Amino acid sequence: MLIVTKKFIFSVGEVWFDENPEELSNVDVVHYRQLLHPIKGGQSDEFYTRLIDLTKSHDELWECISSNDRYKIRRAEQKDHIIYEYWEKIDSDTLNDFSDFYDSFASQKGLTKINRAQLQNRADAGVIDISRVKLKDGESLVWHVYYRTKNRVRLLHSASLKKNDDTSYQSILGRANRYHHWQDIVRFKNLGISTYDFGGWYIGNTDREKLGINQFKEKFGGEVVKNFNCVYGITLKGKLYLHLLNVYMRLSQLSLLRKPYFLSHTQTQEKIEAPASSEVEFSIPEAQRE
């Protein structure tokens, strides 16, 4: 699947995993996400993530989860009276509901708001899967957005809102997050998808929040793998794009230049942060680690 967007004067393609699009003549540059190997002649950064093998049996997947987390999942299902729902065909109302919620989450966490144009473009290409856990009264607890292919799903966004003055709510939220991931895993397995991708793994040792996110993911089992994010210029304009990107990256290290408007937040974050942080395009709130 090749997803094409226009950025300033450049036509930019997006390809995930090791898919091989048949036609690249209509793009200047291609962003390859999470390849097994770097592309010769392109610019590549290492990207680590955690994968769960969904070809295992339901019981095997369940036993891979820590006993404490299995308890919290059962309690969420039996006592918290929460509701799990999902959308495989995404309409504008669902996108707007999620995006509004995510923007509130981003404001609370000091993150950048969702790139609505990029999300819409991916949804139009039919590769977005959205799920939510909510309370009986309809209040949203957690939203998940995935990039979904025939064999692999990759968590792009996870959002929930904290209520620091309500410890009971925080406890329910922590259990709901675990329940949400488990329900997604079971649903994707039942659809015949073979790999669940948590969307990143922090390989450093200094950021306590990211280390906490690692611990949360680790409790679901799976293994850490190394992928590569690559950018490859096809046309002369594409090579110019890469040159400008390189200039920006060098200057940005000195905080001398603001982000040029032909680069999306996701692209600049991947180039700047991927070597040091694998939490690109994806954040898990603290409640998931409680």
C-alpha positions in Angstrom: 0.0 0.0 0.0 1.4 3.3 -1.1 -0.2 6.4 0.6 0.6 9.6 -1.2 0.4 13.1 0.3 1.4 16.5 -1.0 3.8 18.5 1.1 4.6 21.9 -0.3 6.0 21.1 -3.8 6.8 17.5 -3.0 4.7 14.3 -3.5 5.6 12.1 -0.6 4.7 8.4 -0.4 4.4 6.3 2.7 5.0 2.5 2.8 4.8 0.3 5.9 6.7 -2.8 6.8 8.1 -4.7 3.8 5.3 -4.1 1.4 6.4 -3.6 -2.2 4.2 -1.0 -4.1 4.1 -1.6 -7.8 4.1 2.0 -8.8 6.4 4.8 -7.5 6.5 7.1 -10.5 3.9 9.5 -9.0 6.0 10.4 -5.9 9.2 12.3 -5.3 10.2 10.7 -2.1 9.1 7.6 -0.1 9.0 7.2 3.7 9.5 3.5 4.4 8.2 2.6 7.9 9.6 -0.3 10.0 11.5 -2.3 7.4 13.5 -5.4 8.3 16.6 -4.0 6.5 17.7 -0.5 5.5 17.4 0.6 1.9 20.6 1.1 0.0 21.0 4.7 -1.1 18.4 5.9 1.4 18.6 7.5 4.8 17.8 5.0 7.5 17.4 5.1 11.3 17.0 2.2 13.6 13.6 1.7 15.2 12.9 -0.7 18.0 9.5 -2.1 18.8 7.9 -5.0 20.6 5.9 -7.7 18.7 3.5 -10.3 19.9 3.0 -13.5 17.8 -0.7 -13.8 17.3 -0.4 -17.2 15.7 -0.1 -18.6 19.3 -3.2 -20.1 20.8 -5.6 -17.9 22.8 -4.5 -19.7 26.0 -0.8 -19.2 25.2 -1.3 -15.5 24.6 -3.2 -15.2 27.9 -0.5 -17.1 29.8 2.1 -14.7 28.4 0.5 -11.8 30.3 1.7 -11.3 33.9 -0.6 -12.8 36.6 -1.2 -9.4 38.1 -2.3 -8.0 34.8 -4.5 -11.0 34.1 -6.2 -10.3 37.4 -6.8 -6.6 36.4 -8.1 -7.6 33.0 -10.6 -10.0 34.6 -11.7 -7.4 37.1 -12.2 -4.8 34.4 -14.4 -7.2 32.5 -16.4 -8.5 35.5 -16.7 -5.6 37.9 -15.9 -2.3 36.2 -18.8 -2.6 33.7 -16.8 -1.1 30.9 -17.7 -1.4 27.2 -15.3 -2.3 24.3 -16.1 -1.2 20.8 -14.2 -0.9 17.5 -14.5 0.5 14.0 -12.9 -1.2 11.0 -14.5 1.2 8.5 -13.8 4.7 9.7 -16.2 7.6 9.1 -15.5 11.3 9.7 -17.5 11.3 13.0 -15.3 8.6 14.5 -12.2 10.3 13.4 -13.3 13.6 14.8 -14.4 12.0 18.1 -11.0 10.4 18.5 -9.1 13.4 17.4 -10.9 15.7 19.8 -10.2 13.3 22.6 -6.5 12.9 21.6 -6.0 16.7 21.5 -7.3 16.9 25.1 -4.9 14.1 26.0 -2.1 15.9 24.2 -2.8 19.1 26.0 -2.7 17.3 29.4 0.6 15.5 28.5 2.3 18.5 26.8 2.3 16.7 23.4 1.6 17.9 19.9 -2.0 17.6 18.7 -3.0 14.9 16.3 -2.2 15.4 12.6 -5.7 15.2 11.4 -4.8 15.5 7.7 -2.4 12.6 8.0 -4.9 10.5 9.9 -7.7 11.2 7.4 -5.3 10.3 4.5 -4.5 6.9 6.1 -8.2 6.3 6.9 -9.1 7.1 3.2 -6.5 4.4 2.2 -8.4 1.9 4.4 -5.5 1.1 6.7 -6.8 2.6 10.0 -8.5 0.6 12.7 -9.9 2.3 15.8 -11.1 0.9 19.1 -12.3 2.4 22.4 -13.2 1.4 25.9 -15.9 3.5 27.6 -18.0 3.6 30.8 -21.6 2.6 30.8 -22.6 6.2 30.6 -20.7 6.6 27.4 -17.7 8.4 28.8 -14.5 7.5 26.9 -11.7 5.9 28.9 -9.2 4.9 26.3 -8.8 5.2 22.5 -6.5 3.1 20.3 -5.6 3.8 16.6 -3.8 1.2 14.6 -2.2 0.9 11.2 -3.6 -2.4 10.0 -2.5 -4.7 7.2 -3.4 -8.2 6.3 -0.7 -9.7 8.6 0.3 -7.0 11.0 -1.3 -4.3 13.2 0.8 -1.4 14.5 -0.4 0.8 17.4 -0.1 4.4 16.2 -1.9 6.3 19.0 -3.1 5.5 22.5 -4.9 8.2 24.5 -6.6 8.4 27.9 -7.3 11.3 30.3 -6.2 11.4 33.9 -8.2 12.7 36.8 -5.6 13.3 39.5 -8.1 14.0 42.2 -10.0 10.8 41.7 -8.0 7.7 42.7 -10.9 5.4 42.0 -11.2 6.6 38.4 -7.4 6.2 38.0 -7.6 2.6 39.1 -10.4 1.9 36.7 -8.5 3.6 33.9 -5.4 1.5 34.6 -7.5 -1.7 34.4 -9.3 -0.5 31.4 -6.1 0.1 29.5 -5.0 -3.5 30.1 -8.4 -4.8 29.2 -8.4 -2.7 26.0 -5.1 -4.1 24.8 -6.2 -7.7 25.5 -9.5 -7.2 23.6 -7.6 -5.8 20.6 -5.2 -8.7 20.7 -8.0 -11.2 20.7 -9.9 -9.5 18.0 -6.9 -9.2 15.6 -6.0 -12.8 16.3 -9.5 -13.9 15.3 -9.2 -11.9 12.1 -6.2 -14.0 11.1 -3.6 -11.2 11.7 -0.3 -12.8 12.7 1.6 -9.9 14.4 0.7 -7.3 17.0 3.1 -4.3 17.1 3.1 -2.2 20.2 4.5 0.8 18.2 7.9 1.3 19.8 10.4 0.3 22.4 12.7 2.7 24.3 16.3 1.5 24.2 17.7 4.1 26.5 18.0 4.0 30.3 17.4 7.6 31.4 13.8 8.4 30.7 11.7 7.0 33.5 8.4 7.5 31.8 9.5 5.6 28.7 11.0 2.9 30.8 7.6 2.6 32.6 6.0 2.3 29.2 8.4 -0.5 28.3 7.5 -2.3 31.6 3.8 -2.1 30.7 4.4 -3.6 27.2 6.7 -6.3 28.6 3.9 -7.6 30.8 2.0 -8.7 27.6 4.9 -10.9 26.4 6.3 -10.7 23.0 9.8 -9.8 21.9 11.8 -6.7 21.0 12.9 -6.4 17.4 14.9 -3.9 15.4 13.3 -2.3 12.3 14.4 0.6 10.1 12.7 3.8 9.2 14.0 4.9 5.8 13.6 7.9 3.5 14.4 7.4 -0.2 14.5 10.1 -2.9 13.2 9.0 -6.3 13.1 12.2 -8.4 15.4 15.2 -8.4 12.8 17.0 -6.3 12.9 14.0 -3.9 16.6 14.3 -3.6 16.2 18.1 -2.9 13.7 17.1 -0.2 16.3 14.9 1.5 18.9 17.6 1.3 16.5 20.1 2.9 15.7 17.5 5.5 19.3 17.0 6.3 20.0 20.7 6.5 17.0 21.1 8.9 18.2 18.1 11.1 21.7 19.6 11.4 20.4 23.0 12.3 17.7 21.8 14.6 20.3 20.2 16.8 21.5 23.8 17.5 17.9 25.0 17.9 18.5 27.5 15.1 15.5 26.7 12.9 11.8 26.2 13.3 10.2 23.2 11.5 9.6 24.0 7.8 6.0 23.7 6.9 6.5 21.1 4.3 7.5 18.6 6.9 4.9 16.9 9.1 5.4 16.6 12.9 5.6 12.8 12.5 8.4 13.0 9.9 10.6 15.4 11.9 10.0 13.5 15.1 11.0 10.2 13.4 14.3 11.8 12.1 15.1 13.5 15.4 14.0 11.0 18.0 14.1 7.6 16.5 17.8 6.8 17.4 17.2 7.8 21.0 13.5 7.1 21.5 11.2 4.5 20.0 8.0 6.2 21.2 7.3 7.9 17.9 3.7 8.6 17.0 2.5 6.8 20.0 2.1 7.6 23.7 0.8 5.6 26.7 -0.5 7.6 29.7 0.8 6.9 33.2 -2.5 5.1 34.1 -1.5 2.1 32.1 1.5 1.5 34.3 -0.4 1.6 37.6 
